[in-house]
């Protein structure tokens, strides 16, 4: 990948990172809001078991999103590192070039399509 392409992808990855960070910030606030609500305790309505159930489930989902987001963030950081190294867009497995279209679709891609599908087959079996 040439310097101009690398610079373009660096911008894309940084923008994506920013977006994920913002999203994670929002989810983090949501979680702390709920927790502080519970701590202050509105006794009247928390007597309803159904309410408590759905509330806990929503909170769990928010946590799940947050952890997936953190994982994605880690991948994006990794991609930035590879952009710095100049190894971005090169398959980790077979060292062949990852098509730009694939990278545009998934900025944190580390494997070419062949290696990715091989890996998926291995994981499934
Ligand atoms: Zn490969």
Backbone and ligand atoms as CSV (ligand in chain L), in Angstrom:
chain,resi,resn,atom,element,x,y,z
A,1,UNK,N,N,0.845,-1.201,0.000
A,1,UNK,CA,C,0.000,0.000,0.000
A,1,UNK,C,C,0.881,1.252,0.000
A,2,UNK,N,N,0.599,2.190,-0.868
A,2,UNK,CA,C,1.465,3.382,-0.914
A,2,UNK,C,C,1.102,4.397,0.180
A,3,UNK,N,N,1.970,5.384,0.330
A,3,UNK,CA,C,1.837,6.350,1.424
A,3,UNK,C,C,0.508,7.088,1.406
A,4,UNK,N,N,0.074,7.408,0.182
A,4,UNK,CA,C,-1.172,8.173,0.082
A,4,UNK,C,C,-2.355,7.340,0.553
A,5,UNK,N,N,-2.341,6.061,0.175
A,5,UNK,CA,C,-3.413,5.168,0.616
A,5,UNK,C,C,-3.385,4.983,2.131
A,6,UNK,N,N,-2.174,4.796,2.655
A,6,UNK,CA,C,-2.017,4.632,4.101
A,6,UNK,C,C,-2.556,5.852,4.849
A,7,UNK,N,N,-2.243,7.028,4.325
A,7,UNK,CA,C,-2.708,8.265,4.964
A,7,UNK,C,C,-4.236,8.331,4.937
A,8,UNK,N,N,-4.812,7.879,3.824
A,8,UNK,CA,C,-6.272,7.889,3.697
A,8,UNK,C,C,-6.892,6.943,4.724
A,9,UNK,N,N,-6.294,5.756,4.858
A,9,UNK,CA,C,-6.835,4.780,5.810
A,9,UNK,C,C,-6.610,5.224,7.247
A,10,UNK,N,N,-5.491,5.910,7.489
A,10,UNK,CA,C,-5.264,6.398,8.848
A,10,UNK,C,C,-6.395,7.332,9.254
A,11,UNK,N,N,-6.778,8.183,8.320
A,11,UNK,CA,C,-7.860,9.118,8.599
A,11,UNK,C,C,-9.162,8.365,8.862
A,12,UNK,N,N,-9.438,7.378,8.021
A,12,UNK,CA,C,-10.659,6.578,8.171
A,12,UNK,C,C,-10.689,5.869,9.523
A,13,UNK,N,N,-9.550,5.262,9.885
A,13,UNK,CA,C,-9.493,4.516,11.152
A,13,UNK,C,C,-9.643,5.468,12.329
A,14,UNK,N,N,-8.993,6.619,12.235
A,14,UNK,CA,C,-9.088,7.592,13.335
A,14,UNK,C,C,-10.522,8.094,13.502
A,15,UNK,N,N,-11.186,8.326,12.388
A,15,UNK,CA,C,-12.579,8.775,12.447
A,15,UNK,C,C,-13.470,7.700,13.068
A,16,UNK,N,N,-13.219,6.452,12.649
A,16,UNK,CA,C,-13.999,5.333,13.167
A,16,UNK,C,C,-13.776,5.173,14.680
A,17,UNK,N,N,-12.524,5.338,15.074
A,17,UNK,CA,C,-12.148,5.237,16.477
A,17,UNK,C,C,-12.895,6.290,17.302
A,18,UNK,N,N,-12.887,7.482,16.782
A,18,UNK,CA,C,-13.592,8.614,17.404
A,18,UNK,C,C,-15.076,8.276,17.598
A,19,UNK,N,N,-15.657,7.719,16.545
A,19,UNK,CA,C,-17.078,7.380,16.550
A,19,UNK,C,C,-17.375,6.333,17.632
A,20,UNK,N,N,-16.522,5.298,17.686
A,20,UNK,CA,C,-16.711,4.222,18.670
A,20,UNK,C,C,-16.541,4.770,20.083
A,21,UNK,N,N,-15.522,5.630,20.261
A,21,UNK,CA,C,-15.278,6.222,21.576
A,21,UNK,C,C,-16.494,7.003,22.053
A,22,UNK,N,N,-17.080,7.776,21.144
A,22,UNK,CA,C,-18.264,8.567,21.476
A,22,UNK,C,C,-19.399,7.656,21.899
A,23,UNK,N,N,-19.575,6.595,21.104
A,23,UNK,CA,C,-20.649,5.640,21.367
A,23,UNK,C,C,-20.441,4.971,22.726
A,24,UNK,N,N,-19.206,4.589,23.010
A,24,UNK,CA,C,-18.885,3.946,24.286
A,24,UNK,C,C,-19.125,4.919,25.437
A,25,UNK,N,N,-18.788,6.185,25.219
A,25,UNK,CA,C,-19.024,7.204,26.239
A,25,UNK,C,C,-20.493,7.299,26.571
A,26,UNK,N,N,-21.337,7.276,25.533
A,26,UNK,CA,C,-22.783,7.360,25.730
A,26,UNK,C,C,-23.274,6.157,26.517
A,27,UNK,N,N,-22.798,4.963,26.143
A,27,UNK,CA,C,-23.235,3.754,26.830
A,27,UNK,C,C,-22.770,3.797,28.293
A,28,UNK,N,N,-21.543,4.230,28.523
A,28,UNK,CA,C,-21.017,4.343,29.877
A,28,UNK,C,C,-21.882,5.229,30.747
A,29,UNK,N,N,-22.318,6.375,30.192
A,29,UNK,CA,C,-23.190,7.281,30.934
A,29,UNK,C,C,-24.514,6.618,31.257
A,30,UNK,N,N,-25.053,5.903,30.267
A,30,UNK,CA,C,-26.323,5.211,30.481
A,30,UNK,C,C,-26.223,4.255,31.657
A,31,UNK,N,N,-25.129,3.495,31.707
A,31,UNK,CA,C,-24.959,2.508,32.766
A,31,UNK,C,C,-24.857,3.195,34.123
A,32,UNK,N,N,-24.051,4.248,34.227
A,32,UNK,CA,C,-23.879,4.892,35.524
A,32,UNK,C,C,-25.172,5.591,35.959
A,33,UNK,N,N,-25.941,6.096,34.988
A,33,UNK,CA,C,-27.244,6.684,35.311
A,33,UNK,C,C,-28.132,5.669,35.998
A,34,UNK,N,N,-28.210,4.504,35.395
A,34,UNK,CA,C,-29.076,3.456,35.931
A,34,UNK,C,C,-28.619,3.024,37.316
A,35,UNK,N,N,-27.317,2.895,37.456
A,35,UNK,CA,C,-26.788,2.433,38.738
A,35,UNK,C,C,-27.079,3.452,39.826
A,36,UNK,N,N,-26.898,4.738,39.512
A,36,UNK,CA,C,-27.134,5.765,40.529
A,36,UNK,C,C,-28.631,5.861,40.843
A,37,UNK,N,N,-29.486,5.617,39.842
A,37,UNK,CA,C,-30.926,5.589,40.092
A,37,UNK,C,C,-31.274,4.524,41.113
A,38,UNK,N,N,-30.642,3.378,40.937
A,38,UNK,CA,C,-30.932,2.256,41.819
A,38,UNK,C,C,-30.436,2.557,43.233
A,39,UNK,N,N,-29.259,3.191,43.311
A,39,UNK,CA,C,-28.679,3.481,44.616
A,39,UNK,C,C,-29.575,4.446,45.400
A,40,UNK,N,N,-30.111,5.460,44.713
A,40,UNK,CA,C,-30.982,6.417,45.388
A,40,UNK,C,C,-32.316,5.759,45.740
A,41,UNK,N,N,-32.663,4.721,45.015
A,41,UNK,CA,C,-33.788,3.851,45.367
A,41,UNK,C,C,-35.156,4.478,45.311
A,42,UNK,N,N,-35.880,4.218,44.208
A,42,UNK,CA,C,-37.290,4.598,44.167
A,42,UNK,C,C,-38.086,3.334,44.485
A,43,UNK,N,N,-38.395,3.166,45.745
A,43,UNK,CA,C,-38.932,1.895,46.234
A,43,UNK,C,C,-40.270,1.538,45.610
A,44,UNK,N,N,-41.111,2.547,45.453
A,44,UNK,CA,C,-42.475,2.304,44.982
A,44,UNK,C,C,-42.526,1.450,43.745
A,45,UNK,N,N,-41.753,1.808,42.729
A,45,UNK,CA,C,-41.927,1.124,41.452
A,45,UNK,C,C,-41.059,-0.117,41.302
A,46,UNK,N,N,-39.986,-0.208,42.097
A,46,UNK,CA,C,-39.138,-1.389,41.958
A,46,UNK,C,C,-39.747,-2.623,42.621
A,47,UNK,N,N,-40.950,-2.471,43.197
A,47,UNK,CA,C,-41.654,-3.640,43.720
A,47,UNK,C,C,-42.170,-4.531,42.592
A,48,UNK,N,N,-42.324,-3.942,41.428
A,48,UNK,CA,C,-42.789,-4.736,40.281
A,48,UNK,C,C,-41.645,-5.576,39.743
A,49,UNK,N,N,-41.791,-6.869,39.846
A,49,UNK,CA,C,-40.725,-7.769,39.402
A,49,UNK,C,C,-40.430,-7.610,37.910
A,50,UNK,N,N,-41.479,-7.395,37.130
A,50,UNK,CA,C,-41.315,-7.285,35.676
A,50,UNK,C,C,-40.409,-6.107,35.327
A,51,UNK,N,N,-40.606,-4.998,36.020
A,51,UNK,CA,C,-39.794,-3.815,35.776
A,51,UNK,C,C,-38.329,-4.095,36.059
A,52,UNK,N,N,-38.090,-4.722,37.182
A,52,UNK,CA,C,-36.715,-5.032,37.581
A,52,UNK,C,C,-36.066,-5.930,36.524
A,53,UNK,N,N,-36.826,-6.925,36.093
A,53,UNK,CA,C,-36.317,-7.862,35.095
A,53,UNK,C,C,-35.872,-7.174,33.824
A,54,UNK,N,N,-36.752,-6.356,33.262
A,54,UNK,CA,C,-36.425,-5.721,31.977
A,54,UNK,C,C,-35.290,-4.711,32.162
A,55,UNK,N,N,-35.262,-4.078,33.319
A,55,UNK,CA,C,-34.219,-3.107,33.607
A,55,UNK,C,C,-32.851,-3.787,33.641
A,56,UNK,N,N,-32.788,-4.908,34.335
A,56,UNK,CA,C,-31.531,-5.652,34.444
A,56,UNK,C,C,-31.080,-6.141,33.067
A,57,UNK,N,N,-32.051,-6.534,32.256
A,57,UNK,CA,C,-31.726,-7.052,30.941
A,57,UNK,C,C,-31.162,-5.944,30.057
A,58,UNK,N,N,-31.801,-4.776,30.123
A,58,UNK,CA,C,-31.314,-3.635,29.341
A,58,UNK,C,C,-29.899,-3.267,29.754
A,59,UNK,N,N,-29.662,-3.309,31.050
A,59,UNK,CA,C,-28.344,-2.960,31.572
A,59,UNK,C,C,-27.304,-3.960,31.056
A,60,UNK,N,N,-27.697,-5.219,31.069
A,60,UNK,CA,C,-26.807,-6.263,30.601
A,60,UNK,C,C,-26.464,-6.044,29.129
A,61,UNK,N,N,-27.472,-5.663,28.358
A,61,UNK,CA,C,-27.249,-5.414,26.924
A,61,UNK,C,C,-26.302,-4.252,26.717
A,62,UNK,N,N,-26.466,-3.227,27.539
A,62,UNK,CA,C,-25.594,-2.058,27.434
A,62,UNK,C,C,-24.149,-2.459,27.721
A,63,UNK,N,N,-23.970,-3.297,28.719
A,63,UNK,CA,C,-22.632,-3.791,29.048
A,63,UNK,C,C,-22.045,-4.592,27.889
A,64,UNK,N,N,-22.908,-5.414,27.299
A,64,UNK,CA,C,-22.491,-6.261,26.186
A,64,UNK,C,C,-22.009,-5.395,25.017
A,65,UNK,N,N,-22.801,-4.360,24.699
A,65,UNK,CA,C,-22.410,-3.443,23.626
A,65,UNK,C,C,-21.077,-2.788,23.950
A,66,UNK,N,N,-20.944,-2.391,25.212
A,66,UNK,CA,C,-19.725,-1.702,25.631
A,66,UNK,C,C,-18.512,-2.604,25.471
A,67,UNK,N,N,-18.653,-3.870,25.845
A,67,UNK,CA,C,-17.499,-4.761,25.761
A,67,UNK,C,C,-17.148,-5.077,24.307
A,68,UNK,N,N,-18.182,-5.191,23.468
A,68,UNK,CA,C,-17.906,-5.393,22.041
A,68,UNK,C,C,-17.222,-4.168,21.462
A,69,UNK,N,N,-17.670,-3.012,21.906
A,69,UNK,CA,C,-17.080,-1.766,21.439
A,69,UNK,C,C,-15.619,-1.661,21.832
A,70,UNK,N,N,-15.306,-2.081,23.055
A,70,UNK,CA,C,-13.931,-2.023,23.535
A,70,UNK,C,C,-13.043,-2.945,22.714
A,71,UNK,N,N,-13.576,-4.101,22.389
A,71,UNK,CA,C,-12.838,-5.057,21.575
A,71,UNK,C,C,-12.560,-4.470,20.191
A,72,UNK,N,N,-13.562,-3.841,19.616
A,72,UNK,CA,C,-13.431,-3.219,18.302
A,72,UNK,C,C,-12.402,-2.089,18.352
A,73,UNK,N,N,-12.464,-1.340,19.447
A,73,UNK,CA,C,-11.529,-0.231,19.640
A,73,UNK,C,C,-10.087,-0.739,19.645
A,74,UNK,N,N,-9.890,-1.862,20.315
A,74,UNK,CA,C,-8.571,-2.488,20.390
A,74,UNK,C,C,-8.083,-2.869,18.982
A,75,UNK,N,N,-9.020,-3.381,18.176
A,75,UNK,CA,C,-8.685,-3.748,16.795
A,75,UNK,C,C,-8.315,-2.528,15.964
A,76,UNK,N,N,-9.038,-1.437,16.214
A,76,UNK,CA,C,-8.746,-0.211,15.469
A,76,UNK,C,C,-7.390,0.356,15.877
A,77,UNK,N,N,-7.081,0.291,17.175
A,77,UNK,CA,C,-5.761,0.730,17.656
A,77,UNK,C,C,-4.664,-0.071,16.978
A,78,UNK,N,N,-4.932,-1.375,16.887
A,78,UNK,CA,C,-4.005,-2.291,16.245
A,78,UNK,C,C,-3.807,-1.909,14.775
A,79,UNK,N,N,-4.898,-1.568,14.116
A,79,UNK,CA,C,-4.832,-1.160,12.709
A,79,UNK,C,C,-3.981,0.104,12.555
A,80,UNK,N,N,-4.152,1.040,13.492
A,80,UNK,CA,C,-3.345,2.272,13.452
A,80,UNK,C,C,-1.857,1.960,13.584
A,81,UNK,N,N,-1.559,1.004,14.469
A,81,UNK,CA,C,-0.173,0.595,14.664
A,81,UNK,C,C,0.392,0.033,13.357
A,82,UNK,N,N,-0.433,-0.788,12.694
A,82,UNK,CA,C,0.023,-1.387,11.440
A,82,UNK,C,C,0.170,-0.344,10.341
A,83,UNK,N,N,-0.645,0.705,10.400
A,83,UNK,CA,C,-0.494,1.800,9.439
A,83,UNK,C,C,0.865,2.477,9.667
A,84,UNK,N,N,1.211,2.693,10.949
A,84,UNK,CA,C,2.513,3.280,11.288
A,84,UNK,C,C,3.669,2.393,10.796
A,85,UNK,N,N,3.516,1.101,11.013
A,85,UNK,CA,C,4.558,0.141,10.607
A,85,UNK,C,C,4.651,-0.028,9.094
A,86,UNK,N,N,3.559,0.333,8.422
A,86,UNK,CA,C,3.489,0.097,6.982
A,86,UNK,C,C,3.077,-1.326,6.640
A,87,UNK,N,N,2.594,-2.075,7.647
A,87,UNK,CA,C,2.149,-3.442,7.377
A,87,UNK,C,C,0.621,-3.507,7.217
A,88,UNK,N,N,-0.015,-2.360,7.269
A,88,UNK,CA,C,-1.468,-2.328,7.117
A,88,UNK,C,C,-1.861,-2.790,5.712
A,89,UNK,N,N,-2.914,-3.602,5.650
A,89,UNK,CA,C,-3.385,-4.070,4.346
A,89,UNK,C,C,-2.635,-5.290,3.844
A,90,UNK,N,N,-1.771,-5.858,4.721
A,90,UNK,CA,C,-1.060,-7.086,4.364
A,90,UNK,C,C,-1.603,-8.207,5.255
A,91,UNK,N,N,-1.946,-9.341,4.630
A,91,UNK,CA,C,-2.515,-10.461,5.371
A,91,UNK,C,C,-1.500,-11.006,6.376
A,92,UNK,N,N,-1.941,-11.185,7.621
A,92,UNK,CA,C,-1.068,-11.694,8.679
A,92,UNK,C,C,-0.631,-13.133,8.410
A,93,UNK,N,N,-1.474,-13.884,7.730
A,93,UNK,CA,C,-1.209,-15.297,7.518
A,93,UNK,C,C,-0.288,-15.548,6.332
A,94,UNK,N,N,-0.706,-15.024,5.171
A,94,UNK,CA,C,0.005,-15.394,3.942
A,94,UNK,C,C,0.762,-14.218,3.321
A,95,UNK,N,N,0.729,-13.048,3.985
A,95,UNK,CA,C,1.440,-11.852,3.518
A,95,UNK,C,C,0.984,-11.340,2.157
A,96,UNK,N,N,-0.160,-11.807,1.692
A,96,UNK,CA,C,-0.659,-11.238,0.443
A,96,UNK,C,C,-1.448,-9.971,0.748
A,97,UNK,N,N,-1.674,-9.170,-0.271
A,97,UNK,CA,C,-2.343,-7.890,-0.064
A,97,UNK,C,C,-3.838,-8.093,0.162
A,98,UNK,N,N,-4.351,-7.394,1.158
A,98,UNK,CA,C,-5.788,-7.414,1.391
A,98,UNK,C,C,-6.420,-6.359,0.476
A,99,UNK,N,N,-7.443,-6.751,-0.297
A,99,UNK,CA,C,-8.042,-5.784,-1.222
A,99,UNK,C,C,-8.559,-4.534,-0.493
A,100,UNK,N,N,-8.330,-3.386,-1.113
A,100,UNK,CA,C,-8.747,-2.109,-0.523
A,100,UNK,C,C,-10.250,-2.103,-0.207
A,101,UNK,N,N,-11.025,-2.722,-1.097
A,101,UNK,CA,C,-12.478,-2.782,-0.881
A,101,UNK,C,C,-12.826,-3.472,0.440
A,102,UNK,N,N,-12.085,-4.542,0.726
A,102,UNK,CA,C,-12.309,-5.285,1.964
A,102,UNK,C,C,-11.934,-4.421,3.170
A,103,UNK,N,N,-10.830,-3.714,3.059
A,103,UNK,CA,C,-10.387,-2.844,4.148
A,103,UNK,C,C,-11.374,-1.697,4.387
A,104,UNK,N,N,-11.933,-1.203,3.291
A,104,UNK,CA,C,-12.909,-0.121,3.428
A,104,UNK,C,C,-14.154,-0.620,4.158
A,105,UNK,N,N,-14.514,-1.878,3.876
A,105,UNK,CA,C,-15.698,-2.458,4.511
A,105,UNK,C,C,-15.413,-2.786,5.975
A,106,UNK,N,N,-14.198,-3.254,6.245
A,106,UNK,CA,C,-13.817,-3.579,7.622
A,106,UNK,C,C,-12.408,-3.088,7.868
A,107,UNK,N,N,-12.329,-1.904,8.484
A,107,UNK,CA,C,-11.047,-1.207,8.614
A,107,UNK,C,C,-10.012,-1.993,9.419
A,108,UNK,N,N,-10.481,-2.837,10.336
A,108,UNK,CA,C,-9.549,-3.560,11.210
A,108,UNK,C,C,-9.152,-4.920,10.638
A,109,UNK,N,N,-9.471,-5.179,9.369
A,109,UNK,CA,C,-9.177,-6.486,8.767
A,109,UNK,C,C,-7.678,-6.781,8.794
A,110,UNK,N,N,-7.357,-8.006,9.244
A,110,UNK,CA,C,-5.951,-8.420,9.331
A,110,UNK,C,C,-5.643,-9.538,8.357
A,111,UNK,N,N,-6.700,-10.187,7.876
A,111,UNK,CA,C,-6.514,-11.351,7.011
A,111,UNK,C,C,-7.158,-11.116,5.646
A,112,UNK,N,N,-6.587,-11.739,4.624
A,112,UNK,CA,C,-7.219,-11.679,3.316
A,112,UNK,C,C,-8.461,-12.588,3.344
A,113,UNK,N,N,-9.265,-12.499,2.312
A,113,UNK,CA,C,-10.537,-13.223,2.306
A,113,UNK,C,C,-10.303,-14.733,2.429
A,114,UNK,N,N,-9.306,-15.253,1.723
A,114,UNK,CA,C,-8.996,-16.687,1.765
A,114,UNK,C,C,-8.664,-17.153,3.176
A,115,UNK,N,N,-7.733,-16.446,3.814
A,115,UNK,CA,C,-7.297,-16.844,5.148
A,115,UNK,C,C,-8.421,-16.683,6.156
A,116,UNK,N,N,-9.211,-15.644,5.964
A,116,UNK,CA,C,-10.328,-15.415,6.868
A,116,UNK,C,C,-11.318,-16.583,6.794
A,117,UNK,N,N,-11.636,-17.013,5.586
A,117,UNK,CA,C,-12.624,-18.097,5.468
A,117,UNK,C,C,-12.032,-19.419,5.954
A,118,UNK,N,N,-10.717,-19.594,5.769
A,118,UNK,CA,C,-10.057,-20.787,6.311
A,118,UNK,C,C,-10.151,-20.785,7.833
A,119,UNK,N,N,-9.879,-19.631,8.421
A,119,UNK,CA,C,-9.917,-19.492,9.871
A,119,UNK,C,C,-11.331,-19.784,10.393
A,120,UNK,N,N,-12.326,-19.269,9.683
A,120,UNK,CA,C,-13.693,-19.491,10.117
A,120,UNK,C,C,-14.064,-20.974,10.061
A,121,UNK,N,N,-13.575,-21.636,9.026
A,121,UNK,CA,C,-13.849,-23.069,8.919
A,121,UNK,C,C,-13.208,-23.825,10.088
A,122,UNK,N,N,-11.982,-23.435,10.436
A,122,UNK,CA,C,-11.284,-24.063,11.555
A,122,UNK,C,C,-12.035,-23.858,12.869
A,123,UNK,N,N,-12.517,-22.631,13.030
A,123,UNK,CA,C,-13.222,-22.323,14.274
A,123,UNK,C,C,-14.528,-23.100,14.395
A,124,UNK,N,N,-15.135,-23.364,13.239
A,124,UNK,CA,C,-16.428,-24.045,13.264
A,124,UNK,C,C,-16.268,-25.541,13.561
A,125,UNK,N,N,-15.154,-26.114,13.082
A,125,UNK,CA,C,-15.007,-27.562,13.253
A,125,UNK,C,C,-14.476,-27.932,14.641
L,1,ZN,ZN,ZN,-4.025,-14.496,3.597
